Amino acid sequence: MLRAEPLRRNKDFNVFLLGQALSVLGGSISLLALPLLVLHATGSLVQMGLITVISGVTGIGTGMFAGYVVDRADRRRLMIVCDLLRAVLFCAVPLVWWAAGPRVWLLYVLTALATVLTTLFDVAYVTAVPQLVRTEDLTAANGRVMGTFAVGTLLGPVAAGFLTAGVGAERALAVDGATFLVSAASLAWVRFGKPAGDRAEPAAGVFREVFVVGFRFLWAHPLLRPLTVLLTLLTFVTMGATDLLIYRVQHDLGRDAATVGYVIAVSGAGVVAAAATAGRLRRTFGFGPCWLASVAMIGVAVAVTGASRSVPVIAALAAVFMFGLTLAGVCSMTLRQEVTPDHLLGRVTSAFWTVHNASGPVGAAVLTVLAARHGVPAVSLAAGAFCLLVLGAGLLTPLRPWPAARRDAPGSGRRSKAAEEASLENER
């Protein structure tokens, strides 16, 4: 049974949140340090982009079974194990660099292994929130969860820039490893509430249990279905956007790693603003209008960020980009938590991420190859136009902002008939 404390006095949730804030800080360091380490070693935009491709492909593969593992495992214990293993992986990099010199292939292996652990952790992380807070606090709690990401995006890149410039990107990764140890320690102090309902289900075929159950529920919901399709198209552009930004600032404009860190840190202001306002915006305008407005902001930001030669303008538009991503993320995460039974939440979350992330590695590869051939500005303008096409398609779905689209508005306490039937069918 879920604990009844209001969010501000919920000690377990707040300890959980603070531990993850530090972990996200470390993760933001590696987000910048890994591609910079590859770029410094090879000088190749394509090889730097390969880090993103490997991460995306591995995330998709892991997503096929991550929800099943999370729904069957002790979620706290699983997250602690993932944290400890990631700490070992990231702390090993500077030791290898010191003993054997740069090994770029090692970074690709590290990226794949770390992505497996991160995907398992992230699915467990999202599904754990409803066990820590009251239902009426979900939107606010998810806003705070995204706010912890803002702490990392504000401070992590700055720290990564200074660490990379001062002691090298490989040592910056060791700092990330240390934050995972702190995260594991904080999780050991958190007590999760019991899930509502029994998780036990009848035995079924392995593939059906691992993936199809979550996907069928996802596809039956009138808002989750178009959201998944549109987000799959959008992710084709957004997964490679950070690579284009890093290359634009450091290579095209000739700025140093510290400047790249500042630009990404400024983008964190967008995360802070979205995390603070997501709940109010969603209550005022509804899920669909908020999500579609986010797509518009992302499209404009991608286009202008890649075409501008002004670092302040690039930083400001990067903040707009992150505001859009964060607002969309808080709204969609809350929607899934509201309409999905706890015993299916891991698989629905995993199926959602797996399907829409499937286009990301392809998009990252295409964007970086085209940018290397035709330049970042041209590719960024094309990517921004593509985002606006996604927005146009969204206006033809139940996500559109006019009143007819809000019959099944999330947060109303009602689940759609189709989703109810899918849940019953999945339990048979």
Disulfide bonds with the S-S distance in Angstrom:
none
